[in-house]
Amino acid sequence: MVSAAPAVDFVPSEFQLKNGRRVTLRAVRADDKEKIQATLRGLSEESRYARFMSSLRELSPQMLERATNPDAARELQLVAIAGEGGAEKIVAGARYSAAPGSRDCEFAITVAEEWHGQGLARRLLEALMQAARARGFKSMEGYILASNSRMLGLAKRLGFEDVESPEGPTVRLLRRDLKAAA
């Protein structure tokens, strides 16, 4: 049985990226709605397509509500924050979600363009894996565009296996057993 531990038990952490910039990784809050929309609007069309596999420009009210109020029993939404106070902005986000009662979850990660290549996606994916394992999930998977070589490479370095995707050759399915994730 998957633990119903609330997402708010995620302990925020601050760390320095490769370029020296500092970010705080924390669970999403209900008051992050406008920051999430601003981040999404600032993404390139290519990045939005890589994350949503559509040309989505902003989240619908229903999607935004779900993103900022995840079901703690089967979802976790993390955000990476740069700046402080009124200058605080979301520079990346990551989530896992699972079907009710499932022991397997699916991940997704988004990093704003100017923050690419700094190790942020790796930190987010490692935090998701750790939290999912702690909540009793047995495996994690992600659907990644075959053209997204950076994300495919990162997932493979973290032990994800590339398996045949039901979506066809343009989308790769990466799967990882969380019991082996340390």
Steps between C-alpha positions, in 0.01 A plus 500: 500500500630845408548730800263795525775725634412860412705678235563781748739272690759564229782683675611806300867512409725770362790419273746660263496422129799460269492870412503606867135605514301379800151351488260360755320175427164470675152355464257710298258723689149611409626859468749400224236517225609826337870409530433170323310675221779758463761225473296312240440816296876565501589160356586466135251319278748211481523470880122514543463229238770286665315519834136477392536345152273777377533872431334590832569866585360499853320263732121492507342592835441129568860403417632787711285398795626142477861618465482713814288260708637153429334194653754420772428126484607468138664824380787729583569831327836666569616843394846654484495861618753773425498842662327611816186683602336689213783398264442128563431301185458136406784391273415130481235253602468126530223265593410141533148365493342157520162350434301434820632186670796462262852430623646653183524872428580720202735798509526823304754783527514853361799735523495859375743550208744730676539234771581207266831319542548589868408167660150609598312223316725240664430641848126504429489144367711368790269673750192356328649149503589525869157634600313242289703216648437633854126503427502135391508528122685213334582647160508830315467566131498792264394560141774703330513624142760302305648835393562607863850355520598691816210361704545153355869510593429621853239232563733229370783629725261470794425138415183528295457232236376593152206270421268484201248782516134446414512856359715395202855581394486877567447447874727294725380333818758496778442283805688464829457256787498718811610222734845526342504882519721617782 
